[in-house]
Amino acid sequence: MQITRTDLADFSYFLAIARHRSFRRAGLELGVSASALSHALKGLETRIGVRLLNRTNRSVTLTAAGEELVAAIHAPFEAIGSAVEALNRHRGRPAGRIRLNVMEHASTLLLAPVLPSFAERYPEIEVDLRVSNHLLDVVDAGADAGIRYGGTVPEDMIAQRLSADIRWVVVGAPAYLERFGTPAHPHDLLAHRCLRIRLGDDRIYHWEFEKAGKAIAIDVPGSLTCDNTQSLIALATGGAGLAYLPEPCVGPLVGSGDLRLVLEDWSSWGLGFHLYYPGRRQIPTGLRLLIDLVREMRPLGL
């Protein structure tokens, strides 16, 4: 069959749907409604005379023909994207769009101080952030890159460090400490009300401590469990229990006296933030410029 411009557009839509296994998520990536994508795919399937997707109310899967088509056209479309991206080097003003999947701490501590300057310096580069503590596959999520703590970066990705290591601390409100006392050793936490942390893979985090070469991990007790830092801070400030958080998240509240550090001599250090992306892809110009600006401004040191 002769390939038309409509076919090329619909093939790109098809690749996004195949990547996400969802019309809604593919539409969010492309800026197109799910119904428009569905209409385009029906038209493509009609023109080529082959069903590419199996669609139900709950799932989208590829047919055998769909799998073959993805395998055949994925690399050429990637090559076209890389070639277009390379043209940015010849533009007077960088432009384009970068899509990032970042954890909550990275969005508030690392990117929030940098992005206003980035937008001012590169107004024609769009930055699309998806903030999630779930350990998503950046390729499946349609992102150009992700930002996670160093120890959680997938091994098959290229990683670049964006911050120094980060100190993790235990904090409590003065009213809580006056009522329940101040723990002197990590094991004392077993008799306290603690705000438990749910990780991105749904595990409950064991608080980690270090002192004089000795490491301890405590499965702390507590009736409140949360996966959101701002909620943990609000609960700790309100006296609901002790919280375990990166020191930069609570520094201002400790400075104001709304929270107090406890077990300081047992505080541990965790790996800093790393940006990661698939090695087979050419790094977008906008992403390279963002990395450079983070390293220039050093909001968390480096």
C-alpha positions as CSV (number, residue, x, y, z in Angstrom):
1,M,0.0,0.0,0.0
2,Q,1.1,3.6,-0.6
3,I,1.9,5.4,2.7
4,T,0.1,8.7,3.2
5,R,0.6,11.5,5.8
6,T,-2.5,10.2,7.5
7,D,-0.9,6.8,7.8
8,L,2.3,8.1,9.3
9,A,0.3,10.1,11.9
10,D,-1.8,7.0,12.7
11,F,1.3,4.8,13.0
12,S,2.7,7.2,15.6
13,Y,-0.6,7.1,17.5
14,F,-0.5,3.3,17.3
15,L,3.0,3.1,18.7
16,A,2.0,5.3,21.7
17,I,-1.1,3.1,22.4
18,A,1.1,0.0,22.1
19,R,3.6,1.5,24.5
20,H,1.0,2.5,27.2
21,R,-1.5,-0.3,26.5
22,S,-4.1,2.5,27.2
23,F,-5.8,5.0,24.9
24,R,-6.1,7.5,27.9
25,R,-2.4,7.4,28.8
26,A,-1.4,7.6,25.2
27,G,-3.7,10.5,24.7
28,L,-2.1,12.3,27.6
29,E,1.3,11.9,26.1
30,L,0.3,13.0,22.7
31,G,-2.2,15.8,23.7
32,V,-5.0,14.0,21.9
33,S,-8.3,12.8,23.3
34,A,-8.8,9.0,23.8
35,S,-11.8,9.1,21.4
36,A,-9.7,10.8,18.7
37,L,-7.1,8.1,19.1
38,S,-9.7,5.3,18.9
39,H,-11.1,6.9,15.7
40,A,-7.7,7.1,14.2
41,L,-6.9,3.5,15.0
42,K,-10.1,2.2,13.6
43,G,-9.4,4.1,10.4
44,L,-5.9,2.7,10.2
45,E,-7.1,-0.9,10.7
46,T,-9.8,-0.4,8.0
47,R,-7.2,0.9,5.5
48,I,-4.7,-1.9,6.1
49,G,-7.4,-4.5,6.5
50,V,-5.8,-6.0,9.7
51,R,-6.8,-5.8,13.4
52,L,-3.9,-4.4,15.4
53,L,-5.4,-4.2,18.9
54,N,-7.8,-6.2,21.0
55,R,-9.9,-3.7,23.0
56,T,-12.1,-4.4,26.0
57,N,-13.4,-2.1,28.8
58,R,-10.5,-3.1,31.0
59,S,-7.5,-3.7,28.7
60,V,-5.8,-3.0,25.4
61,T,-3.6,-5.7,24.0
62,L,-1.7,-6.2,20.7
63,T,-2.8,-8.8,18.2
64,A,-0.1,-10.9,16.5
65,A,-0.2,-8.5,13.6
66,G,0.1,-5.5,16.0
67,E,3.2,-7.1,17.6
68,E,4.8,-7.5,14.2
69,L,4.0,-3.9,13.2
70,V,5.5,-2.5,16.5
71,A,8.7,-4.6,15.9
72,A,8.9,-3.3,12.3
73,I,8.3,0.4,12.7
74,H,9.4,1.2,16.2
75,A,13.1,1.6,15.3
76,P,12.5,3.8,12.2
77,F,10.2,6.2,14.2
78,E,12.8,6.4,17.0
79,A,15.4,7.3,14.3
80,I,13.2,10.0,12.9
81,G,12.7,11.4,16.4
82,S,16.4,11.4,17.1
83,A,17.1,13.1,13.7
84,V,14.6,15.9,14.4
85,E,16.1,16.3,17.9
86,A,19.5,16.7,16.4
87,L,18.3,19.6,14.4
88,N,17.9,21.6,17.7
89,R,21.7,22.1,17.6
90,H,21.2,24.4,14.6
91,R,18.3,26.5,16.0
92,G,19.0,29.9,17.4
93,R,16.7,29.2,20.4
94,P,16.3,25.7,21.8
95,A,12.8,24.3,21.5
96,G,10.9,21.1,22.0
97,R,9.3,19.2,24.8
98,I,10.8,17.0,27.5
99,R,8.7,14.5,29.6
100,L,10.0,13.5,33.0
101,N,8.7,11.0,35.5
102,V,10.0,12.1,38.9
103,M,9.5,11.1,42.6
104,E,7.9,13.6,44.9
105,H,11.1,14.5,46.7
106,A,12.9,15.2,43.4
107,S,10.1,17.5,42.2
108,T,10.1,19.6,45.4
109,L,13.7,19.6,46.4
110,L,15.5,19.4,43.1
111,L,13.4,20.7,40.3
112,A,11.2,23.3,42.0
113,P,14.2,25.6,42.7
114,V,15.5,25.2,39.1
115,L,12.5,25.2,36.8
116,P,11.6,28.9,37.1
117,S,15.1,29.8,35.9
118,F,14.9,27.1,33.2
119,A,11.5,28.5,31.9
120,E,13.0,32.0,31.9
121,R,16.1,30.9,30.0
122,Y,14.5,28.5,27.6
123,P,10.9,29.7,27.1
124,E,10.3,27.5,24.0
125,I,11.1,24.2,25.8
126,E,8.0,22.6,27.3
127,V,8.6,20.5,30.5
128,D,5.9,17.9,31.2
129,L,6.3,16.5,34.8
130,R,4.6,13.4,36.1
131,V,5.2,13.2,39.8
132,S,4.8,9.7,41.2
133,N,6.5,7.6,43.9
134,H,5.6,4.4,42.1
135,L,8.6,2.8,40.4
136,L,7.3,3.2,36.8
137,D,9.2,2.2,33.7
138,V,10.0,5.5,32.0
139,V,9.8,3.9,28.6
140,D,6.4,2.5,29.2
141,A,5.3,5.7,30.8
142,G,6.2,7.6,27.6
143,A,8.8,9.7,29.4
144,D,12.2,10.9,28.2
145,A,13.8,10.3,31.6
146,G,13.1,9.8,35.2
147,I,14.6,11.0,38.5
148,R,15.0,8.7,41.5
149,Y,17.3,8.1,44.4
150,G,20.5,6.4,43.2
151,G,19.8,3.0,44.6
152,T,16.5,2.7,42.8
153,V,17.6,3.4,39.2
154,P,17.1,0.4,36.9
155,E,20.4,-1.3,36.0
156,D,19.8,-1.1,32.2
157,M,19.5,2.7,32.2
158,I,22.1,5.4,31.9
159,A,22.2,7.4,35.1
160,Q,23.6,10.9,35.9
161,R,24.0,12.2,39.4
162,L,22.1,15.4,40.1
163,S,22.7,15.9,43.8
164,A,24.9,15.1,46.7
165,D,23.9,12.4,49.1
166,I,21.0,13.3,51.4
167,R,20.7,13.0,55.2
168,W,17.6,11.3,56.6
169,V,16.3,12.4,60.0
170,V,13.6,11.7,62.6
171,V,11.5,14.6,63.6
172,G,8.7,15.2,66.1
173,A,6.6,18.1,67.2
174,P,7.5,19.7,70.6
175,A,4.0,18.8,72.0
176,Y,4.5,15.1,71.0
177,L,7.9,14.9,72.6
178,E,6.7,16.6,75.8
179,R,3.9,14.0,76.0
180,F,5.7,10.8,75.0
181,G,9.3,11.6,75.6
182,T,12.4,11.7,73.3
183,P,13.8,8.4,72.0
184,A,17.5,8.0,72.7
185,H,18.1,4.9,70.6
186,P,16.5,3.6,67.4
187,H,15.0,0.7,69.4
188,D,13.1,3.2,71.6
189,L,11.0,3.9,68.6
190,L,9.2,0.6,69.2
191,A,7.4,2.3,72.1
192,H,6.5,5.4,70.1
193,R,3.8,6.4,67.6
194,C,5.5,6.6,64.2
195,L,4.3,7.7,60.8
196,R,5.0,4.8,58.6
197,I,6.1,5.2,55.0
198,R,4.6,3.2,52.0
199,L,7.1,2.9,49.2
200,G,6.4,3.0,45.5
201,D,6.4,-0.8,45.3
202,D,3.8,-0.9,48.2
203,R,6.3,-2.2,50.8
204,I,6.4,-0.5,54.2
205,Y,9.8,1.2,54.6
206,H,12.0,0.2,57.6
207,W,13.6,3.3,59.0
208,E,17.4,3.1,58.6
209,F,20.0,4.3,61.1
210,E,23.8,4.4,61.3
211,K,26.3,5.1,64.1
212,A,30.0,4.2,64.5
213,G,29.8,1.8,61.6
214,K,26.7,0.0,63.0
215,A,23.6,0.0,60.8
216,I,20.0,-0.7,62.1
217,A,16.7,-1.0,60.2
218,I,13.6,-0.6,62.3
219,D,10.1,-1.7,61.3
220,V,8.5,1.1,63.3
221,P,5.0,0.8,64.8
222,G,2.2,3.2,64.0
223,S,-1.4,3.3,63.0
224,L,-0.9,5.9,60.3
225,T,0.8,5.0,57.0
226,C,1.3,7.4,54.1
227,D,3.1,7.7,50.8
228,N,3.1,11.5,50.6
229,T,5.7,13.7,52.1
230,Q,3.6,16.8,52.6
231,S,1.0,14.7,54.5
232,L,3.7,13.2,56.7
233,I,5.0,16.7,57.5
234,A,1.5,17.9,58.3
235,L,0.8,14.9,60.6
236,A,4.2,15.3,62.4
237,T,3.7,19.0,62.9
238,G,0.3,18.3,64.3
239,G,1.7,15.9,66.9
240,A,0.4,12.7,65.4
241,G,3.7,10.9,65.6
242,L,7.4,10.9,64.7
243,A,8.4,11.1,61.0
244,Y,11.4,10.0,59.1
245,L,12.2,12.3,56.2
246,P,15.0,13.8,54.1
247,E,16.5,16.7,56.1
248,P,16.0,19.3,53.3
249,C,12.2,18.6,53.5
250,V,12.0,19.6,57.2
251,G,14.8,22.0,57.6
252,P,12.7,25.2,57.6
253,L,10.3,23.7,60.2
254,V,13.1,22.6,62.4
255,G,14.6,26.1,62.1
256,S,11.2,27.7,63.2
257,G,10.8,25.3,66.1
258,D,7.7,23.6,64.7
259,L,9.6,20.3,64.6
260,R,12.6,19.0,66.5
261,L,15.3,16.6,65.4
262,V,15.7,13.4,67.4
263,L,18.2,10.6,67.2
264,E,20.5,13.0,65.4
265,D,23.6,11.0,66.2
266,W,22.0,8.0,64.4
267,S,21.0,9.9,61.3
268,S,21.8,8.0,58.1
269,W,22.8,9.2,54.6
270,G,21.1,8.0,51.4
271,L,22.2,8.2,47.8
272,G,21.4,11.4,46.1
273,F,19.1,12.0,43.1
274,H,20.0,10.5,39.7
275,L,18.4,11.2,36.4
276,Y,18.2,8.1,34.2
277,Y,17.2,7.4,30.6
278,P,17.4,4.5,28.0
279,G,20.9,4.2,26.6
280,R,19.6,3.6,23.1
281,R,18.0,7.0,22.8
282,Q,19.7,10.2,21.9
283,I,19.3,12.6,24.9
284,P,16.9,15.4,24.0
285,T,18.5,18.9,23.8
286,G,16.0,20.2,26.4
287,L,16.9,17.4,28.8
288,R,20.6,18.1,28.4
289,L,20.1,21.8,29.1
290,L,18.0,20.9,32.2
291,I,20.8,18.7,33.5
292,D,23.3,21.5,32.9
293,L,21.2,24.0,34.8
294,V,20.6,21.7,37.8
295,R,24.4,21.2,38.0
296,E,24.9,24.9,37.7
297,M,22.4,25.9,40.4
298,R,23.1,22.9,42.7
299,P,20.0,23.1,44.8
300,L,21.1,20.1,46.8
301,G,24.8,20.3,46.3
302,L,26.8,18.1,44.1
